Amino acid sequence: MPGVYRGPEVIRIDTDAEGIVVERPNRFLCIVNITKPQIQEAEMVHVHDPGRLKDILYPGKRVLLRKAKGGKRKTGWDLIAGNVRGEWVLVNSAWHRSISEWIVRSGIVPFFNGVDAILPEQKYGGSRLDFLLIENEGRIWVEVKGCTFARNGIALFPDAPTIRGRRHLEELIKVRDEGHKAALMVLIFRQDAEQFAADSEMDPGFAKTFEKAVDAGVKVFPLQFSFKDNTIFFCSLLPVFQKE
């Protein structure tokens, strides 16, 4: 049930600092005043999430940061999580692959039981889908989306219009048309959600294609996680919202 932290431990994500958002000049950059472990003002922080994150990254919001490693970078920090109503919300999509692979291997979702091989970033049609899973009875094509927005108890995706996301759903429909299995894995990082839905207000085209994908037999797995003590925990498999 929402709000329960101590489900199975998925992965650990160490953080190095806590701070307060000053501004977000663009979708890939935040300016943060670090408050812990020592005060550092106006630090440039990389945002590894394509969403708008409007209820997470605005001036005054608390965030968790990780020191950047290696390479020639303009930013010295990576944004890991933002705080919403006292709960930490993972807002770094670099960890989605590790979380998704854990789901496949853990047995949490019986649909993935019996998978012999996990092949990431495989080309299908005009897109690259996140995973091709090999099993005895054939193949399962999987696309993964991260969800960081919720309203009135419903986790909503996307939080910004996404032509790319719609194209991925169209590819999954083609997978089903060709007789293979297909799945959409939605990683939900909000504790205030009890259901999941495609956000028809934000992106009507995505929502319409989502309905077509479900009708075509694409399996949808909205999986809820929490982030506590630098650890991602699995909470529950949420239902897909059904209109009355």
VENRA-V734658 format. One record per residue. N is the residue number from 1. RES is the residue in one small letter. SS is DSSP state (H for helix, E for strand, C for the rest). PSI is psi in whole degrees, -180 to 180 (NA if undefined). Layout:
n=N res=RES ss=SS psi=PSI
n=N res=RES ss=SS psi=PSI
This chain:
n=1 res=m ss=C psi=150
n=2 res=p ss=C psi=143
n=3 res=g ss=C psi=-8
n=4 res=v ss=C psi=118
n=5 res=y ss=C psi=-42
n=6 res=r ss=C psi=53
n=7 res=g ss=C psi=-166
n=8 res=p ss=C psi=140
n=9 res=e ss=E psi=132
n=10 res=v ss=E psi=-66
n=11 res=i ss=E psi=159
n=12 res=r ss=E psi=137
n=13 res=i ss=C psi=100
n=14 res=d ss=C psi=141
n=15 res=t ss=C psi=157
n=16 res=d ss=C psi=-15
n=17 res=a ss=E psi=159
n=18 res=e ss=E psi=146
n=19 res=g ss=E psi=-175
n=20 res=i ss=E psi=131
n=21 res=v ss=E psi=131
n=22 res=v ss=E psi=-49
n=23 res=e ss=E psi=165
n=24 res=r ss=E psi=92
n=25 res=p ss=E psi=-36
n=26 res=n ss=E psi=178
n=27 res=r ss=C psi=-16
n=28 res=f ss=C psi=1
n=29 res=l ss=E psi=136
n=30 res=c ss=E psi=147
n=31 res=i ss=E psi=125
n=32 res=v ss=E psi=137
n=33 res=n ss=E psi=114
n=34 res=i ss=E psi=133
n=35 res=t ss=E psi=-24
n=36 res=k ss=E psi=143
n=37 res=p ss=C psi=-15
n=38 res=q ss=C psi=153
n=39 res=i ss=C psi=127
n=40 res=q ss=E psi=126
n=41 res=e ss=E psi=147
n=42 res=a ss=E psi=50
n=43 res=e ss=E psi=138
n=44 res=m ss=E psi=128
n=45 res=v ss=E psi=131
n=46 res=h ss=E psi=133
n=47 res=v ss=C psi=112
n=48 res=h ss=C psi=61
n=49 res=d ss=C psi=128
n=50 res=p ss=C psi=-6
n=51 res=g ss=C psi=173
n=52 res=r ss=C psi=-35
n=53 res=l ss=C psi=39
n=54 res=k ss=C psi=-30
n=55 res=d ss=C psi=10
n=56 res=i ss=C psi=-44
n=57 res=l ss=C psi=81
n=58 res=y ss=C psi=162
n=59 res=p ss=C psi=132
n=60 res=g ss=C psi=-12
n=61 res=k ss=C psi=143
n=62 res=r ss=E psi=141
n=63 res=v ss=E psi=157
n=64 res=l ss=E psi=139
n=65 res=l ss=E psi=157
n=66 res=r ss=E psi=135
n=67 res=k ss=E psi=131
n=68 res=a ss=C psi=147
n=69 res=k ss=C psi=132
n=70 res=g ss=C psi=171
n=71 res=g ss=C psi=166
n=72 res=k ss=C psi=105
n=73 res=r ss=C psi=150
n=74 res=k ss=C psi=-19
n=75 res=t ss=C psi=142
n=76 res=g ss=C psi=-2
n=77 res=w ss=E psi=155
n=78 res=d ss=E psi=137
n=79 res=l ss=E psi=131
n=80 res=i ss=E psi=-48
n=81 res=a ss=E psi=155
n=82 res=g ss=E psi=159
n=83 res=n ss=E psi=128
n=84 res=v ss=E psi=113
n=85 res=r ss=C psi=41
n=86 res=g ss=C psi=-1
n=87 res=e ss=E psi=140
n=88 res=w ss=E psi=132
n=89 res=v ss=E psi=119
n=90 res=l ss=E psi=126
n=91 res=v ss=C psi=37
n=92 res=n ss=C psi=105
n=93 res=s ss=H psi=-6
n=94 res=a ss=H psi=-20
n=95 res=w ss=H psi=-2
n=96 res=h ss=H psi=-38
n=97 res=r ss=H psi=-46
n=98 res=s ss=H psi=-41
n=99 res=i ss=H psi=-43
n=100 res=s ss=H psi=-42
n=101 res=e ss=H psi=-36
n=102 res=w ss=H psi=-42
n=103 res=i ss=H psi=-46
n=104 res=v ss=H psi=-42
n=105 res=r ss=H psi=-22
n=106 res=s ss=H psi=-23
n=107 res=g ss=C psi=2
n=108 res=i ss=C psi=-38
n=109 res=v ss=C psi=107
n=110 res=p ss=H psi=-27
n=111 res=f ss=H psi=-29
n=112 res=f ss=H psi=1
n=113 res=n ss=C psi=141
n=114 res=g ss=C psi=4
n=115 res=v ss=E psi=130
n=116 res=d ss=E psi=-28
n=117 res=a ss=E psi=144
n=118 res=i ss=E psi=114
n=119 res=l ss=E psi=110
n=120 res=p ss=E psi=155
n=121 res=e ss=E psi=64
n=122 res=q ss=E psi=139
n=123 res=k ss=E psi=133
n=124 res=y ss=E psi=123
n=125 res=g ss=C psi=-127
n=126 res=g ss=C psi=13
n=127 res=s ss=E psi=170
n=128 res=r ss=E psi=119
n=129 res=l ss=E psi=155
n=130 res=d ss=E psi=-39
n=131 res=f ss=E psi=146
n=132 res=l ss=E psi=119
n=133 res=l ss=E psi=131
n=134 res=i ss=E psi=127
n=135 res=e ss=E psi=172
n=136 res=n ss=C psi=-39
n=137 res=e ss=C psi=3
n=138 res=g ss=E psi=-142
n=139 res=r ss=E psi=149
n=140 res=i ss=E psi=118
n=141 res=w ss=E psi=133
n=142 res=v ss=E psi=133
n=143 res=e ss=E psi=142
n=144 res=v ss=E psi=134
n=145 res=k ss=E psi=141
n=146 res=g ss=E psi=135
n=147 res=c ss=E psi=120
n=148 res=t ss=C psi=8
n=149 res=f ss=E psi=140
n=150 res=a ss=E psi=148
n=151 res=r ss=E psi=129
n=152 res=n ss=C psi=40
n=153 res=g ss=C psi=6
n=154 res=i ss=E psi=123
n=155 res=a ss=E psi=132
n=156 res=l ss=E psi=136
n=157 res=f ss=E psi=139
n=158 res=p ss=C psi=169
n=159 res=d ss=C psi=10
n=160 res=a ss=C psi=146
n=161 res=p ss=C psi=139
n=162 res=t ss=C psi=99
n=163 res=i ss=H psi=-38
n=164 res=r ss=H psi=-43
n=165 res=g ss=H psi=-39
n=166 res=r ss=H psi=-41
n=167 res=r ss=H psi=-38
n=168 res=h ss=H psi=-41
n=169 res=l ss=H psi=-39
n=170 res=e ss=H psi=-38
n=171 res=e ss=H psi=-39
n=172 res=l ss=H psi=-35
n=173 res=i ss=H psi=-41
n=174 res=k ss=H psi=-38
n=175 res=v ss=H psi=-46
n=176 res=r ss=H psi=-39
n=177 res=d ss=H psi=-29
n=178 res=e ss=C psi=4
n=179 res=g ss=C psi=8
n=180 res=h ss=C psi=166
n=181 res=k ss=E psi=150
n=182 res=a ss=E psi=145
n=183 res=a ss=E psi=144
n=184 res=l ss=E psi=120
n=185 res=m ss=E psi=118
n=186 res=v ss=E psi=116
n=187 res=l ss=E psi=110
n=188 res=i ss=E psi=122
n=189 res=f ss=C psi=22
n=190 res=r ss=C psi=131
n=191 res=q ss=C psi=-11
n=192 res=d ss=C psi=21
n=193 res=a ss=C psi=141
n=194 res=e ss=C psi=-11
n=195 res=q ss=E psi=170
n=196 res=f ss=E psi=146
n=197 res=a ss=E psi=152
n=198 res=a ss=E psi=136
n=199 res=d ss=C psi=98
n=200 res=s ss=C psi=-22
n=201 res=e ss=C psi=-41
n=202 res=m ss=C psi=-42
n=203 res=d ss=C psi=88
n=204 res=p ss=H psi=-35
n=205 res=g ss=H psi=-42
n=206 res=f ss=H psi=-45
n=207 res=a ss=H psi=-40
n=208 res=k ss=H psi=-42
n=209 res=t ss=H psi=-33
n=210 res=f ss=H psi=-45
n=211 res=e ss=H psi=-40
n=212 res=k ss=H psi=-39
n=213 res=a ss=H psi=-43
n=214 res=v ss=H psi=-44
n=215 res=d ss=H psi=-30
n=216 res=a ss=C psi=-7
n=217 res=g ss=C psi=11
n=218 res=v ss=C psi=125
n=219 res=k ss=E psi=137
n=220 res=v ss=E psi=126
n=221 res=f ss=E psi=96
n=222 res=p ss=E psi=110
n=223 res=l ss=E psi=124
n=224 res=q ss=E psi=136
n=225 res=f ss=E psi=158
n=226 res=s ss=E psi=161
n=227 res=f ss=E psi=108
n=228 res=k ss=E psi=134
n=229 res=d ss=C psi=44
n=230 res=n ss=C psi=28
n=231 res=t ss=E psi=137
n=232 res=i ss=E psi=127
n=233 res=f ss=E psi=142
n=234 res=f ss=E psi=135
n=235 res=c ss=E psi=-59
n=236 res=s ss=E psi=165
n=237 res=l ss=E psi=116
n=238 res=l ss=E psi=152
n=239 res=p ss=E psi=156
n=240 res=v ss=E psi=131
n=241 res=f ss=C psi=132
n=242 res=q ss=C psi=126
n=243 res=k ss=C psi=141
n=244 res=e ss=C psi=NA
